[in-house]
Amino acid sequence: MIIDINGKEIECEKILNLNDKQIFVGHAFLDGTHENPHYTAYGVDENYEEDGDNVNYKVRWEVKENHKDIENEDEMCDWEEFTVTIN
């Protein structure tokens, strides 16, 4: 079980490699504005402890320019290209 920054349980949907760390990420959801949409997910690194002082990450994927023409959500982004911030 992984707890996100808001204290909510999340299932690990994806493992991302960031430099020398692995980030365990929950479900990505559509975020942003209608004019500037992107996908966001929250995650923790491999040092996660259920009751510990953990680092929480926010992961962002930019949608493709032609996103309005794409029906399959799996093709909306290049899921290998992302930015990560620490929350």
N, C-alpha and C positions, 0 to 999 in steps of 0.2 A: 504494500500500500504506500502511495506517495501522497503527501499533503502539499497543496499549492500555497502560494503566498496569502490567500484569503482563508486558509484553514480548511479548504474543501478537499475531499479525497479525489484523486484522479488516477486513471489507469494509464500506464505507460503505453503510448501509441507508437513512439519512435525513439530511437537512440541516435543522437547526433554527436559527432566527434568535433570537439572544439579545442584546437591546439593539443594539449596533453590530457584533456578531460573528456569524459563522456557525460552528455546531458540527457537525462531521461525526461522526455517531453510528453505532456498530455495531448488531448485532442486539439487540433488546430481549428480555429473558428474565423469566419469572415469578420473583419473589423475595419475601422476607418470610416471615411465618408463615401457617399455615392460617387463623388468625383475622384477620390483617391483611396480606393479599397486596398486592403492587404489582409493577410492571414496572420493571426497571433496565436501563440500557445505558451503555456507556462511549464517550467520544468525545474528539476534539481539535478545536482551532479552525483557522481558515484559515491561521494562521502556522506550521502544523506543518512540521517539518523532520525527515527520517528519522533523522539523528544529532544532532539539536539538543536543547536544553533546553526541552521542550515543556510546555504546560499541559494536564493531563488532567482531563476532566470526567466526572462521574457524573450521569446524568439519571434522574429518577424520575417515573413516571406512576402515579397512584392509580387503582385499579380502581373501577368503578361499584358502588353499593350492592347492586344485584341481580346481581352477577357470577356467582353460582351458577346463575342461570337462563339465562345467555348461553352459547351453544355456539360462536359465531364469535369467535375471538380478536381479530379486527380491531375488534369492537364492545365489548370489555372495558373500554376506557378512552376518555377524550376525549384523543386523541393530540396535540391542540393545546395542552392544559393540562399543564404539566410544571414540575418544580423542578430546578435545576441546582446542584451543589456542585463545588468544585474539589478534586481529590485531590492 
